[in-house]
Amino acid sequence: MNLSPDLYATPGDRLDAFLEHSLQPQGDWKEDAQDAWQRVERFFRDLCFRDQLVLDQEVKVLKVVKVRSRKSSDVIHMDVLLAFDALGSLCLNCKPAPQIYEDLVNSCSHPGEFSASFTVLQRDFVKMRPIKLKNLLRLVKFWYLKYVKPQYQKVALPPKYALELLTVYAWEMGTDQKENFNMDEGLAAVMTLLRDYEDICIYWTKYYDFQSETVRNFIKQRLKKSRPIILDPADPTNNLARGRRWDLMAKEAAYCLQQACCWTEDPSGRWHVQRARDVQATVKQTGKEDWTLSVDPYSPIRKMKAEIKIRNDICGYQRLSFQEPGGQRKLLSSQKTLAYYGIFSKVNIRVLETSLDEIQVFVKDSSGQSRPYAINPDDTILDLKEVIEEAGGPCVEDQTLKFQGRNLRNNHCLEDLEIKDCDTVLLFRRS
């Protein structure tokens, strides 16, 4: 890639011409790279590891995957990564079996340990994109190599693959995956994300998703880590944003946004790209039908409450709570955001309508699931048991309630037992 052209001096409406004349790979380079690749592949398949044994087993090269190569002067450089054949014979655009990712998260001792085994998915994730998006990717990488890398040669900067994923995400969110778009708007959207990197939380469900409980719980925990987060779409154990100097790249991105290449004729036409995807929240309330709404994880929860109030016709005081697998039920504060609680994926929100005199008590059963109940502090344990039964729980006679290790007697009131708002009471069924 020729790094001599001045991107910053190029007007935004001339970026397509800039790409065509300055950043397109030369034909002879393509031919040389293909020839080198074929020779490397033949070497690994026919000559490498010949008659070699490891643990009394013959070593074989099952497949050779080309990901990327680079050229300097007359030398073509190719990095060689050894990998397990974790995917087997997987056809293009097919989703790997969930067991592959269950084995991955159970076997991985440190993030990205087996990422090399998923390079074919990493390659195809970008390779199958529209031509114009690939041009935007080329433009962003040019910016990185010309304006960022030379300044910080001895610093652990974010990898180029992370930039590629960030660019793909900006395009998905900003254009709804349209094949035609304005290049200056795309570049400005990527630079804005880089400038505001501290809140980025991005993942995809193309190759793995939340269907498997093992993988779902693993991803949810990963999304609670400190941001920025860019999960490798092929390897959920690998956060490509972890431990890198994003602050240095953000500084240069902020400068880039002030240059001619990011000036747009109509600022209102700029891409709207959230720092994280909307969260699908399933709203549950006793006596009401479940429904789902999309929530920006960085939007105040009070906005979600306003929508729920109208939809569920709530007149009293509204209390929202959620519970992660294996965790305690938590109250959602109106002033906070879902991001504050580390919620960036599908979540069930439990709604409880209370009066000013009532408190909210969480009742957890033997399965670990808890539900909120509205109760007056002056009410007795028997009253609470009746509320639980009315909401579809066990009948009063079959309930045993415990709080802080003590069995709760029917005639004691909650206030005397020092059960306060958002405390958790344990529910056991009598056999």
C-alpha positions in Angstrom: 0.0 0.0 0.0 1.4 3.4 -1.1 1.5 5.6 2.0 2.5 8.8 0.3 -0.9 10.3 -0.6 -2.3 12.9 1.8 -5.7 11.7 3.1 -6.2 14.7 5.4 -6.0 17.1 2.5 -8.5 15.2 0.3 -12.0 16.6 0.4 -14.7 14.1 1.6 -16.4 14.0 -1.8 -13.2 13.0 -3.5 -12.4 9.9 -1.3 -13.7 7.5 -3.9 -11.3 8.9 -6.5 -8.5 8.9 -3.8 -9.1 5.2 -3.3 -9.2 4.4 -7.0 -6.0 6.2 -7.8 -3.9 5.6 -4.7 -5.0 2.6 -2.6 -6.0 -0.1 -5.1 -3.6 -3.1 -5.1 -1.6 -3.4 -8.3 -2.2 -6.3 -10.6 1.4 -7.6 -10.5 1.2 -7.6 -6.7 -1.9 -9.8 -6.7 -0.2 -12.3 -9.1 3.0 -12.4 -7.1 1.0 -12.9 -3.8 -1.0 -15.7 -5.4 2.1 -17.4 -6.7 3.8 -17.1 -3.3 0.7 -18.5 -1.6 0.5 -21.5 -3.8 4.2 -22.3 -3.2 3.7 -22.0 0.6 0.6 -24.2 0.4 2.4 -26.9 -1.6 5.3 -26.9 0.9 3.1 -27.4 3.9 1.0 -30.1 2.3 3.7 -32.1 0.6 7.0 -31.5 2.5 6.4 -30.1 6.0 6.3 -32.6 8.9 7.0 -35.6 6.6 7.4 -38.8 8.6 7.2 -36.7 11.9 5.6 -38.3 15.0 4.2 -36.5 18.0 3.0 -38.7 20.9 3.4 -41.7 18.5 1.0 -40.2 16.0 1.8 -39.0 12.5 1.6 -35.3 12.0 -0.5 -34.2 9.0 -1.4 -30.8 7.5 -5.2 -31.1 7.1 -5.8 -27.7 5.6 -3.9 -24.4 4.8 -5.9 -21.2 5.2 -4.8 -18.0 3.5 -5.7 -15.0 5.6 -3.5 -12.0 4.6 0.0 -11.2 3.3 2.0 -8.1 2.9 4.8 -6.8 0.6 7.8 -4.7 1.2 10.2 -3.9 -1.6 10.3 -7.2 -3.6 9.6 -9.5 -0.6 6.2 -10.9 0.2 5.8 -11.6 3.9 3.4 -14.3 5.2 2.9 -15.1 8.9 2.5 -18.8 9.7 0.1 -19.8 12.5 -0.2 -23.3 13.7 -3.8 -24.3 14.6 -6.0 -27.2 15.6 -8.6 -28.3 13.0 -11.4 -27.3 15.4 -14.0 -26.6 12.7 -13.6 -29.7 10.5 -15.3 -29.6 7.1 -17.4 -26.4 7.4 -19.2 -25.1 4.4 -19.2 -21.3 3.6 -21.7 -19.2 5.6 -22.6 -22.2 7.8 -22.7 -21.8 11.6 -20.4 -24.1 13.5 -22.0 -26.7 15.8 -22.7 -25.2 19.3 -20.5 -28.0 20.8 -17.4 -26.5 19.2 -17.9 -23.3 21.2 -18.8 -25.1 24.3 -15.6 -27.0 24.1 -13.7 -23.8 23.3 -14.9 -21.9 26.4 -14.4 -24.9 28.6 -10.8 -25.5 27.3 -9.5 -21.9 27.0 -7.1 -20.9 29.8 -6.5 -17.4 28.5 -8.3 -15.1 26.0 -7.8 -15.9 22.4 -5.7 -19.0 23.1 -7.2 -20.9 20.2 -8.1 -18.0 17.9 -5.8 -19.3 15.2 -8.1 -22.3 14.9 -10.9 -20.0 13.7 -9.0 -18.0 11.1 -11.2 -19.3 8.3 -14.2 -17.7 10.0 -12.4 -14.5 10.7 -11.4 -14.3 7.0 -14.9 -15.0 5.7 -16.5 -12.6 8.1 -14.8 -9.7 6.2 -14.3 -11.4 2.8 -18.1 -11.7 2.1 -18.8 -8.0 2.5 -19.7 -5.6 -0.4 -16.9 -4.0 -2.4 -17.5 -0.5 -1.2 -17.3 -1.6 2.4 -13.9 -3.2 1.6 -12.8 0.1 0.1 -13.8 1.8 3.4 -11.8 -0.9 5.3 -8.8 -0.2 3.0 -9.2 3.6 3.7 -9.2 3.1 7.5 -6.2 0.8 7.4 -4.3 3.3 5.3 -5.1 6.0 7.9 -3.8 3.7 10.6 -0.6 2.9 8.8 0.2 6.4 7.7 -1.0 8.6 10.7 -1.0 6.3 13.7 1.5 3.5 13.5 4.6 5.7 12.7 3.9 7.9 15.8 3.7 5.0 18.2 6.0 2.2 16.9 6.9 0.8 20.3 3.4 1.0 21.7 0.7 -1.8 21.9 -1.8 -0.2 19.6 -5.2 -1.9 18.8 -4.7 -4.6 16.1 -5.8 -3.9 12.5 -8.4 -6.7 12.8 -10.1 -4.7 15.6 -10.2 -1.7 13.2 -11.8 -3.9 10.5 -14.5 -5.1 12.9 -15.2 -1.6 14.2 -15.6 -0.4 10.6 -17.9 -3.3 9.7 -20.0 -2.5 12.8 -20.2 1.2 11.9 -21.4 0.3 8.4 -24.0 -2.2 9.7 -25.4 0.3 12.1 -25.0 3.4 10.1 -26.4 2.2 6.7 -28.5 -0.8 7.7 -26.0 -2.8 5.5 -26.6 -0.9 2.3 -24.1 -1.5 -0.4 -23.9 2.1 -1.6 -23.0 4.9 0.8 -20.9 8.1 1.0 -17.3 7.3 1.8 -16.8 10.5 3.8 -19.8 9.6 6.1 -18.3 6.2 6.6 -14.9 7.5 7.5 -16.3 10.1 9.9 -18.5 7.4 11.6 -15.5 5.1 12.2 -13.4 8.1 13.5 -16.2 9.1 15.9 -16.3 5.6 17.3 -12.6 5.6 17.8 -12.7 9.0 19.5 -15.4 7.7 21.9 -13.8 4.3 22.4 -14.4 4.1 26.1 -18.0 3.0 25.8 -17.7 0.6 22.9 -19.2 -2.8 23.4 -19.6 -4.8 20.2 -20.2 -8.5 19.5 -21.9 -10.6 16.7 -23.9 -13.8 16.7 -23.0 -15.0 13.2 -21.0 -18.0 14.3 -21.9 -18.3 18.0 -25.0 -17.2 19.8 -26.9 -17.4 23.1 -28.7 -20.7 22.5 -26.2 -22.8 24.4 -26.4 -22.1 28.1 -22.6 -22.6 28.5 -21.8 -20.1 25.7 -24.5 -17.7 26.7 -23.3 -17.4 30.3 -19.7 -17.1 29.1 -20.6 -14.2 26.7 -22.7 -12.4 29.3 -19.7 -12.4 31.7 -17.4 -11.2 29.0 -19.7 -8.3 28.2 -19.5 -7.2 31.8 -15.7 -6.6 31.6 -14.3 -3.1 31.4 -14.7 -1.5 28.1 -13.9 -1.1 25.2 -15.0 -4.5 24.2 -14.8 -5.9 20.6 -15.5 -9.7 20.7 -14.0 -11.6 17.9 -17.0 -12.8 15.8 -15.3 -16.1 15.4 -13.9 -16.5 18.9 -15.9 -15.3 21.9 -12.9 -15.7 24.3 -11.0 -13.0 22.4 -11.7 -9.4 23.3 -9.6 -7.6 20.6 -9.8 -4.3 22.5 -8.3 -5.6 25.7 -5.0 -4.1 27.0 -4.3 -1.7 24.1 -3.6 2.0 23.9 -7.0 3.1 22.4 -6.4 6.6 23.9 -3.6 7.3 21.4 -5.7 6.2 18.5 -8.6 8.3 19.8 -6.4 11.4 19.8 -5.5 10.9 16.1 -9.1 10.1 15.3 -10.3 13.4 16.9 -7.7 15.2 14.7 -8.9 13.4 11.6 -12.5 14.5 12.2 -11.3 18.1 11.8 -9.7 17.5 8.4 -11.2 17.9 5.0 -11.6 14.1 4.5 -14.3 14.0 7.2 -16.2 17.2 6.2 -19.7 16.4 4.8 -21.9 18.7 2.8 -24.9 17.7 4.9 -24.0 17.1 8.6 -27.6 15.8 9.2 -26.8 12.9 6.8 -24.1 11.5 9.1 -24.4 7.9 10.2 -26.0 7.4 13.6 -23.9 4.7 15.2 -24.5 3.7 18.8 -21.6 2.6 20.9 -23.4 -0.7 21.4 -26.3 -2.5 19.8 -29.8 -2.2 21.2 -30.7 -4.7 23.9 -33.8 -6.9 23.5 -35.6 -6.6 26.9 -38.5 -8.9 27.5 -40.9 -7.2 29.9 -42.7 -9.5 32.4 -45.4 -8.5 34.8 -47.8 -10.7 36.7 -51.2 -10.6 35.0 -49.9 -9.0 31.8 -48.7 -10.6 28.6 -44.9 -10.6 28.0 -43.6 -8.3 25.4 -40.2 -7.1 24.0 -38.7 -3.7 23.5 -35.4 -2.5 22.1 -33.3 -0.4 24.5 -30.2 1.6 23.9 -27.9 0.3 26.7 -26.6 3.9 27.2 -30.1 5.4 27.5 -31.4 6.2 31.0 -33.7 3.5 32.4 -36.3 6.2 33.1 -37.1 6.3 29.4 -37.7 2.5 29.4 -40.0 3.0 32.4 -42.0 5.6 30.6 -42.7 3.2 27.7 -43.6 0.4 30.0 -46.0 2.7 32.0 -48.0 3.4 28.8 -47.9 -0.1 27.4 -48.8 -1.8 30.7 -51.2 0.9 31.9 -49.3 1.4 35.2 -50.8 3.9 37.7 -48.7 3.2 40.8 -45.0 3.3 41.5 -43.0 1.2 39.0 -40.1 -1.0 40.1 -37.9 -2.8 37.6 -35.5 -5.6 38.4 -33.4 -8.3 36.6 -31.5 -11.4 37.5 -28.5 -12.9 35.8 -28.0 -16.7 35.8 -26.7 -17.7 39.2 -26.9 -14.2 40.6 -29.1 -12.2 42.9 -32.1 -10.2 41.6 -31.2 -6.5 41.3 -33.2 -3.3 41.2 -32.8 -1.1 38.2 -32.4 2.5 39.1 -34.2 5.1 36.9 -31.1 7.3 36.8 -28.8 4.5 35.6 -28.5 2.7 32.3 -28.4 -0.9 31.3 -24.7 -0.4 30.5 -24.1 0.5 34.1 -25.3 -2.9 35.1 -23.2 -4.6 32.4 -26.3 -5.5 30.3 -25.5 -5.6 26.6 -27.5 -8.7 25.6 -31.0 -10.1 25.9 -32.5 -9.7 29.3 -35.7 -10.3 31.2 -37.0 -7.3 33.0 -39.5 -8.0 35.8 -42.0 -5.2 36.5 -43.7 -4.7 39.9 -46.3 -2.0 40.5 -46.4 -0.8 44.1 -48.0 1.9 46.2 -46.0 4.4 48.2 -46.5 2.4 51.4 -45.3 -0.9 49.9 -41.8 -2.3 49.7 -40.5 -4.8 47.1 -39.3 -8.2 48.4 -37.5 -10.7 46.2 -38.5 -14.4 46.8 -36.0 -16.9 45.5 -37.0 -20.6 45.0 -34.8 -23.7 45.1 -34.0 -23.3 41.4 -32.2 -20.0 42.0 -34.9 -18.0 40.2 -36.4 -15.0 42.1 -39.5 -12.9 41.6 -40.4 -9.5 43.1 -43.5 -9.0 45.3 -45.2 -5.9 46.6 -45.9 -6.0 50.3 -46.6 -3.6 53.2 -43.9 -3.7 55.9 -46.7 -4.1 58.5 -48.0 -7.2 56.7 -47.2 -10.7 58.2 -45.4 -13.6 56.7 -48.7 -15.3 56.1 -49.8 -12.3 54.0 -46.6 -12.7 51.9 -47.3 -16.4 51.4 -50.8 -15.6 50.2 -49.4 -13.0 47.7 -47.0 -15.7 46.5 -49.8 -18.2 46.0 -52.0 -15.7 44.2 -49.2 -15.0 41.7 -49.0 -18.7 40.8 -46.6 -20.0 43.5 -47.1 -22.9 45.9 -50.2 -22.9 48.1 -49.6 -21.4 51.6 -49.5 -24.8 53.3 -46.6 -25.9 51.1 -44.4 -22.9 51.6 -41.5 -22.5 54.0 -39.8 -19.1 54.0 -36.4 -18.3 55.3 -34.5 -15.0 55.8 -30.9 -14.8 56.9 -30.9 -18.5 57.9 -34.1 -18.2 60.1 -37.4 -19.9 59.4 -40.2 -17.3 59.3 -43.3 -17.8 61.3 -46.7 -16.8 59.8 -47.7 -14.4 62.6 -44.5 -12.2 62.4 -44.6 -9.0 60.4 -41.9 -8.1 58.0 -40.9 -4.9 59.8 -40.3 -6.8 63.1 -38.2 -9.3 61.1 -36.1 -6.4 59.7 -37.0 -7.4 56.1 -36.4 -4.2 54.1 -37.0 -3.1 50.5 -35.2 -5.3 47.9 -34.2 -7.9 50.5 -34.3 -11.6 49.3 -36.4 -14.2 51.1 -35.8 -17.9 50.3 -38.8 -20.1 49.4 -38.8 -23.9 50.0 -41.6 -26.3 49.1 -42.7 -28.8 51.7 -42.4 -32.3 50.4 
